[in-house]
Amino acid sequence: MWKQFSKWYSDFEDETLRVLAYPETAAQVAGTLRRRSFTRLAGLTPIERQQMHAFVQKYRGITFYWVILKLIVLCSIIGLVLHSLFPDKLRLVAALTVSNLAGLAIAWSILGVWFNYRKLAHKKFKVLALFLLSPAATGMALGIMRTVLIEGGSFSAGLLSGGRIGAIAALTAGLVYLVPMSIVAIWRNREYEALTLKLERDAERERMARELSESQLRLLRAQIEPHFLFNTLGAVQQLAEQGAPKAAALTADLIAFLRTSLDKMRREQVPLQGEFDMVAAYLRVMQARMGQRLRFQLDLPAELADTLIPSMIVLTLAENAIKHGIEPALRGGDIHVSAQLVGSMLRLRVRDTGMGLRQVDVSAAGGGLGLDNIRSRLQLAAQHGGGPAGSLEVRNGEESGVIADILLSYKTMTEETA
Amino acid sequence: MKTTVMIAEDEPLMRERLLTMLELCWPEAQVMLVAENGNDAWDGFLEHEPEVVFLDIRMPGLSGLEVAERIGKRAHVVFVTAYDQYAVDAFDAGAVDYLLKPVQAERLQRALARLRDKLGAAPADMAHLLHSLRAALPAPPREKMKWLKASVGKQIRLIDINDVLFFQADTKYTRVVLAGSEALVRTPLKDLLGGLDPEQFWQIHRGTMVNVKAIEAAERIDAERMQVLVRGSAEKLPVSRTFTHLFRE
């Protein structure tokens, strides 16, 4: 018998743990009643499930029996003490029975509250009614029955005594049950909310970190793009075979570009001078390859050279101008990169005279051109710095080509620099 | 007899490299033309009709794939491309050879050996390869021209593409012939070609694109030559041998 029970119990425990860990398995549980209770388990919030899982795991198997045994011993001691205090009113058996029943019931309900605190918090009135009204009603009914049936009193007398007993029952239930339960529930709820908040914050932090590393990865991929690398190396090889002194200059530019871009990728913010140097190295490499088809110019006022900006954003615009503007254009074109103060804003502009935006580019809102990447970089920079986010605008030039503008609030940047 | 060759590559150093290596490795080849973009490549092909064409895939104007599609089975094509795994997979499955940039001498030798074996036979059919390459290297859809700007005296005239009967190359300019009038645009025909819908405008000659809807009839002049009669124009447009297949029943 005991073996059967302990096997049943350990099976039950295993199943509980499984449903808590994998709620979707609740539907596979055999037996209608069991399945229903397990479905309820599966309906708990992830935090509740996690807590319960930890609890069941902790009190698994023999530990649970020991706890029950300890509880019975404790309750029996309380019963003995009560019996020795009031030997006339309480006989030994009654004292032991009552103290054990009450003790185990309270322990059971504390356990219930321990894991059902969300429901208690959400359905306050229903719980209140259940805990106060049901003992009151039961007490009242018992009182009436005793007065009318056993003592042969009138119904109105029964009503009176029943009311009194009901009130006492409700009060007792209220004191013994409701107060400690509410305290437990409130405390547990606070803990739950703190935990939720922490989880949300962790998720947010993780999302931002992921976004940052994703954008860095995309940049890395753009830098070591096979087309770029192999074509450039081919140009170096050809110049070297011709014995042209330009070979050394092109290699130097390629090294400068690769080194600075790999280095800057790891940094969130870079001074404008560094960004412009890198863009210049990139454009010189492209000019060596494209020859007459590419002309370019960079303008950086000396007073803006130390201003910090999110790294790689000007380079991405310059790469777009080459890839989508100048390279596909039959006659090539010009690229003009500039930084300028416009009111309280810093304007970074990359302007080309290439192909211009096509209808498809415009409708896709620049997706796939690295523009989303720049926008999320600007947003990330704003979240870190606490200032307003910069903006990016890309439009067709009046005569030809594309004008891409990044506007950054200059004030917050100088404060950061200071 | 020397084998006629054309090279199409947009980067000057790469162009030079392929040219010097070809001259070194294949002295029997005669390079007829070195094109700097896809439009020149197609125009140059029609002019020189080389037997072998080295085509860069990424070029301004018509892409290497578009040029190859137009060339069809009229020449042996060797594609030249910078590393691109998808493209390489497609090539490995097909009969058409390819070179990876930067081109290395040893690899070029091998390609040339294979090419010389094939020279006597008909060029391979590229339709299947081009299809898988287009899937592997998605290019943004080319925007079709809707309007033309042509200067007539002091005025700039806007011409609806649908009203054009035919285009005719005129050195640096292009003659645009409409019903009852005509205009001159400053763009050479070879550079207009990419913006025209090949279903709407048929190229019937190196220097002529004709609106299919305006074609009244095609007539045979002799065993080799054909000409097209255009509705709304008295001109008869010669069809070059390359394009007579368009009118075969």
Chai-1 contact restraints between the chains, C-beta under 6 A:
chainA,res_idxA,chainB,res_idxB,connection_type,confidence,min_distance_angstrom,max_distance_angstrom,comment,restraint_id
A,P226,B,A82,contact,1.0,0.0,6.0,A-B,restraint_1
A,P226,B,Y83,contact,1.0,0.0,6.0,A-B,restraint_2
A,H227,B,A82,contact,1.0,0.0,6.0,A-B,restraint_3
A,F230,B,A82,contact,1.0,0.0,6.0,A-B,restraint_4
A,F230,B,Y83,contact,1.0,0.0,6.0,A-B,restraint_5
A,F230,B,K101,contact,1.0,0.0,6.0,A-B,restraint_6
A,N231,B,A82,contact,1.0,0.0,6.0,A-B,restraint_7
A,L233,B,P102,contact,1.0,0.0,6.0,A-B,restraint_8
A,G234,B,M14,contact,1.0,0.0,6.0,A-B,restraint_9
A,G234,B,K101,contact,1.0,0.0,6.0,A-B,restraint_10
A,G234,B,P102,contact,1.0,0.0,6.0,A-B,restraint_11
A,A235,B,L13,contact,1.0,0.0,6.0,A-B,restraint_12
A,Q237,B,P102,contact,1.0,0.0,6.0,A-B,restraint_13
A,Q238,B,L13,contact,1.0,0.0,6.0,A-B,restraint_14
A,Q238,B,R17,contact,1.0,0.0,6.0,A-B,restraint_15
A,R289,B,E11,contact,1.0,0.0,6.0,A-B,restraint_16
A,G291,B,P12,contact,1.0,0.0,6.0,A-B,restraint_17
A,P328,B,P60,contact,1.0,0.0,6.0,A-B,restraint_18
A,A329,B,P60,contact,1.0,0.0,6.0,A-B,restraint_19
A,L330,B,N37,contact,1.0,0.0,6.0,A-B,restraint_20
A,L330,B,P60,contact,1.0,0.0,6.0,A-B,restraint_21
A,L330,B,G61,contact,1.0,0.0,6.0,A-B,restraint_22
A,R358,B,E143,contact,1.0,0.0,6.0,A-B,restraint_23
A,V360,B,P140,contact,1.0,0.0,6.0,A-B,restraint_24
